[in-house]
């Protein structure tokens, strides 16, 4: 009998590894990412690959970058990856390798590489891209799309800000890998929109924390003043 892990089991594993409370707005981010990774992991057509890993690491880093306390950032990440029975360091190493490779190429060369189903002269990555393009059952995911986007962004941050250039690059890559251009674009538009919303929410949260800190300080000063003995004028 094939016992497929449930979402509840994955969540229990996470919270047994990271036992400190998570700020509300970020808890939703973490749990949505966890569920997304879990559902992919139990899908028969899904296979781990470095581009997916880059998407996972980028998503976590971008959405959690303002998290406080900072010392929990690494603990939450490690618990997240371990909760889906994966190796946190492997994800980081694969993500960094691809980022470094993308940074060594111009955007034009990167898109050209991807259209030729290769990345630099790395034979394993060529085999990976060829396998994706030739696999009618390839399990596409939003996280894989974010990995592709991060490759482009690492190569040329300014290029991805230009809607026309970005869309042309994504169209070329989608066609080469036999992915749905429409789905890729929609997923990445939503990703960029959510990043903007998260950044705005982080600013609001920071303002609220600062205001609460100021109120506590004012109460403390007022309390100290009230408690101080009257001055002796004799």
Secondary structure, 3 states (H helix, E strand, C coil): CCCCCCHHHHHHHHHHHCCCCCCHHHHHHHHHHHHHHHHHHCCCCCCCCHHHHHHHHHHHHHHHCCCCCCCHHHHHHHHHHHHCCCCHHHHHHHHHHHHHHHHCCCHHHHHHHHHCCCCCCCHHHHHHHHHHHCCCCCCCCHHHHHHHHHHHHHHCCCHHHCHHHHHHHHHHHHHHHCCCHHHHHHHHHHHHHHHHHHHHHHHHHHHHHHHHHHHHHHHHHHHHHHHCCCCCCC
